[in-house]
């Protein structure tokens, strides 16, 4: 699945406890989520920032949910960041977390 260049990744609670914001080099949501998943602490999350419906670069959130499942993460929060941007948080399923 491809997504627009307007999507940003903002992981929180990474293994080094630092937040990062980046524009992915790839437009494959599954690949990007898999890459960031390996850096998460068990209770960490990956925030995907996307354009809202009606904005240039909009990505249907149902496609992101499917991409998350393929990357072995699950969405657990959605929020509005601004009038034009929304965010979806992906986490490792509890049953898949390291102790």
C-alpha positions in Angstrom: 0.0 0.0 0.0 1.3 3.5 -0.8 0.6 6.6 1.1 1.2 10.3 0.5 4.4 12.1 1.2 2.5 14.2 3.8 2.5 11.3 6.3 5.0 11.7 9.2 6.1 9.3 11.9 6.4 10.4 15.5 7.4 7.4 17.7 7.2 7.9 21.4 8.6 5.8 24.2 11.4 4.4 21.9 14.0 2.1 23.4 16.2 5.2 24.1 13.2 7.1 25.5 13.6 9.9 22.9 10.8 11.0 20.6 11.6 11.5 16.9 9.8 13.0 14.0 10.7 12.0 10.5 9.4 11.9 6.9 9.8 8.3 5.8 11.9 7.6 2.7 9.5 4.9 1.6 5.8 5.3 1.0 4.9 1.7 2.0 3.1 2.0 5.3 3.7 -1.6 6.3 7.4 -1.2 5.7 7.6 2.0 7.8 5.6 0.5 10.7 7.7 -2.6 10.7 10.9 -0.5 10.8 9.7 1.6 13.8 8.2 -1.3 15.6 11.6 -2.8 16.3 12.6 0.4 18.2 9.6 0.4 20.5 9.7 -0.4 24.2 6.9 -2.8 25.1 4.5 0.0 26.1 5.7 2.4 23.4 3.7 3.7 20.4 4.1 4.9 16.9 2.1 8.0 15.9 1.3 8.4 12.2 0.4 11.9 11.3 -1.7 12.2 8.1 -3.7 14.8 6.2 -7.4 14.9 7.2 -10.2 13.9 4.8 -10.5 16.5 2.0 -6.9 17.6 2.4 -4.2 16.9 -0.2 -2.4 13.7 0.6 -5.3 12.2 2.6 -5.0 8.5 3.4 -8.0 6.5 4.4 -7.5 5.4 8.1 -8.9 2.0 7.3 -5.9 1.4 5.1 -3.5 2.4 7.9 -5.3 0.0 10.3 -4.8 -2.8 7.8 -1.1 -1.8 7.3 -0.7 -1.9 11.1 -2.0 -5.4 11.3 0.4 -6.6 8.6 3.2 -4.9 10.6 2.1 -6.6 13.8 1.0 -3.5 15.5 -2.6 -2.4 16.4 -4.1 1.1 16.4 -5.4 2.2 19.8 -5.9 6.0 19.5 -6.8 8.6 16.9 -6.7 12.3 17.6 -6.9 15.7 15.8 -3.6 17.5 15.7 -4.7 20.6 13.7 -7.5 21.6 11.4 -5.7 19.7 8.5 -3.8 16.9 10.3 -4.9 13.9 12.3 -2.8 11.2 14.1 -3.2 7.5 14.7 -1.2 5.7 17.4 0.0 2.1 16.8 1.2 -0.2 19.6 2.4 -3.7 20.0 -0.4 -6.0 21.1 -0.2 -6.9 24.8 0.1 -10.6 24.0 3.1 -9.9 21.7 5.0 -7.7 24.2 8.3 -8.8 25.8 8.2 -9.2 29.5 
